[in-house]
Amino acid sequence: MIHTTFVRKPACLEDVVKETQRLHALFGPGSDPAYIAAERHLTRREWVDFTTHFLDDQDWIQDFSAQNHPPIGNACPCIRVTADGSPIALLIDPQGSGYARYVALDNPA
């Protein structure tokens, strides 16, 4: 199980970074339990498109949502997203949606 900080309905990666920093300053890091139920690796181009438009539906997120991964204890299922050339990874909890409804930085500094 992972403990992270999810940001609700961010528009882009910059929103996630800023809101994560704000929430960590207020409440400390890692209060949301999650587990990695799937992984997705993106090309550099896909990463740029995805991280600048989190609110756009993605087929692969919709496919994940359709699989109805159950929570484990109080941990929500999420997708770990990586990309060519990116030093960070993201955790996505779509909550049944086709877009990145909740986004967290995997191992934020």
N, C-alpha and C positions, 0 to 999 in steps of 0.2 A: 504494500500500500504506500502511496505517495501522499504527502501533505504539501499542498501548494496554495496559491492565491489565484482564484479565477476572477476574471473581469467580465462583467455582463455586457453583452452586445457592443463590443468595441467595433469601430469602423475600420481600424487599421492597426498595424503593429505598434506604431508610435503611441496610440491610445493605451495599448496593453502595458507598455513599458512605463509610461507616466502614471497610470492608475495603480499599477503594482507598487511602484515606489511610494506613492501616497498612502496606500493601504498598509504597507510594511511599516512606514513611519508611525502610523496611528495604532496599529494592532499587532505588529510583529509579523514575521513571515510564516507561511504555511499553515493556514487554519482549515483549508478545504481538503477532505480526504478524497482520493481518486485512485483508480487503478488503470493500467494500460491494457485495453481490450483489443486494440488494433494499432498498426503502424502504417504510415504513409510517407513515402519519400518522393519529393518533388524535384523537378529540374529547377535550375536557377530562374528561368522565365516563369514557370508555374508558381514558384515561391513569391516572386515580385507581384504577380497578378493576385495571388491569394492574400498576401499580407497587406495589400493596399485596398482590398475589397472584402473584408470578412463577412459582410452582410449579404453577399451574393450566394445563392444556392450553388452547391457543388454536388455532382453526382456521387462522388465517393463518400461524402458526408451523409447524403440521403441513404445510400446503401448501408452504411454503418447504423444509422437510426432504424432502418427497417429490420435489422437483425435482433432488435430488442434485447441487448445485453443487460442482464440483471445487475443491480447493485450487489456488491459483496460487503456485507455488514452495512456500514453507513458510507462506504466509498462508491462514488459514481464511476461508471465506465467512461473511458476517454480514448481518443486517438492521439498517438504521439506522432507529430509531423516534423520531418527533417527535410533538408534540401542540400543540393550540391552547393558547396561554398559558404553555407551559413554556419556561423559558430554557435548558434542557438537552436533549440528545438522548442516546439510548442505543444501544449496539451489542449485538445479541443473536446469539450463536452457539449454536444449539440442539443441535448435534452429532447430528442425526438425530432428535431428540425433538420432541414437540409443545408443550413448555414452554420457558421461558427458562433453559436449563441454565447457560449462561455469559453474564454481563451485564457490560458496561463502560460507563463514562461517555465520551461523545464529547467530546474536548477538555476534560478535567477541569482545574480550577484547581489 
